[in-house]
Amino acid sequence: MSSTTLPRAAAMRNHPAYWAFIVHRVSGVGLALFLPLHFWVLALMLEPARADAFFRWTEQPLVKLAETLLVVLLAAHLAGGLRLLALEFLPWSDSQKTRIALAFGFALLAGLLFLLAAF
């Protein structure tokens, strides 16, 4: 390995596209980990008494915060997927950083809107 390899690798990790890559992967893993819980809740809905108890439990602020995080994960993953599609099908220019920032902004805005509607 040459002495110029390490600084270049470190510089690549500071690029917005690298962080977009990381956010997309982490959000995908988070959503995948959420799926078993989601299926369990769907199974609860088959029994009205258990569903009512679950809905009462979801009114807690910590649960609302977790739901907000889930919406942010969904929005971030969607934005990351759209970014990947754009990389494959659109010509890129110097505005790539702006597009990545807009994708992150979209994810945060979706989470904030959900949080505002939850309370």
C-alpha positions in Angstrom: 0.0 0.0 0.0 1.4 3.4 -0.9 1.5 6.4 1.3 -1.1 8.1 -0.8 -3.7 5.4 -0.4 -4.6 6.1 3.2 -5.2 9.9 2.8 -7.3 9.2 -0.3 -9.4 6.6 1.5 -10.0 8.9 4.4 -11.0 11.7 2.0 -13.5 9.4 0.3 -15.1 8.7 3.7 -15.7 12.4 4.2 -17.5 12.8 0.9 -21.3 13.3 1.1 -21.9 10.4 -1.3 -20.2 8.1 1.1 -22.4 9.2 4.0 -25.5 8.8 1.7 -24.3 5.3 1.1 -24.0 4.6 4.9 -27.4 6.2 5.7 -29.0 4.1 3.0 -27.5 0.9 4.3 -28.2 1.6 8.0 -31.8 2.6 7.2 -32.3 -0.6 5.3 -31.0 -2.7 8.2 -33.2 -0.8 10.6 -36.2 -1.4 8.5 -35.4 -5.1 8.1 -35.1 -5.4 11.9 -38.5 -3.7 12.3 -40.3 -6.2 10.1 -40.7 -9.0 12.6 -42.2 -6.5 15.1 -44.5 -5.2 12.4 -45.8 -8.8 11.6 -46.3 -9.5 15.3 -48.5 -6.4 15.6 -50.4 -7.4 12.5 -51.1 -10.7 14.2 -52.3 -8.9 17.4 -55.0 -7.1 15.2 -56.8 -10.5 14.8 -57.9 -10.2 18.5 -59.8 -7.0 19.2 -59.0 -6.9 22.9 -55.3 -7.3 22.4 -55.4 -4.7 19.6 -57.1 -2.2 21.9 -54.5 -2.7 24.5 -51.7 -2.3 22.0 -53.3 0.9 20.7 -53.4 2.3 24.2 -49.7 1.4 24.6 -48.8 3.3 21.4 -50.0 6.6 22.9 -46.8 6.8 25.0 -44.3 9.5 24.1 -41.4 7.0 23.7 -43.5 5.0 21.2 -44.3 8.1 19.3 -40.6 8.9 19.2 -39.9 5.4 17.9 -42.6 5.8 15.2 -40.9 9.1 14.2 -37.6 7.3 13.9 -39.2 4.7 11.8 -40.7 7.3 9.4 -37.2 9.0 9.2 -35.7 5.6 8.3 -38.3 5.0 5.7 -37.8 8.4 4.2 -34.0 8.1 4.3 -34.2 4.7 2.6 -36.6 6.0 0.0 -34.4 9.0 -0.7 -31.3 6.8 -0.9 -33.0 4.5 -3.3 -34.1 7.4 -5.5 -30.5 8.7 -5.3 -29.2 5.3 -6.6 -31.8 5.3 -9.4 -30.7 8.8 -10.3 -27.0 7.7 -10.3 -27.9 4.9 -12.8 -30.2 6.8 -15.1 -29.4 10.5 -14.9 -26.3 12.4 -16.0 -24.5 13.8 -13.0 -23.0 17.3 -12.6 -21.5 19.3 -9.8 -24.9 19.6 -8.2 -24.6 16.0 -6.8 -23.9 17.3 -3.3 -27.0 19.4 -3.4 -29.1 16.5 -4.5 -27.8 14.4 -1.6 -28.5 17.2 0.8 -32.0 17.5 -0.5 -32.5 13.8 0.0 -31.4 14.0 3.6 -33.6 17.1 4.1 -36.6 15.2 2.7 -36.0 12.4 5.2 -35.8 14.8 8.1 -38.8 16.8 7.0 -40.9 13.6 6.7 -39.9 12.6 10.2 -40.7 16.1 11.6 -44.1 16.2 9.9 -44.9 12.8 11.3 -43.8 13.9 14.8 -45.9 17.1 14.6 -49.0 15.1 13.5 -48.4 12.5 16.3 -48.8 15.0 19.1 
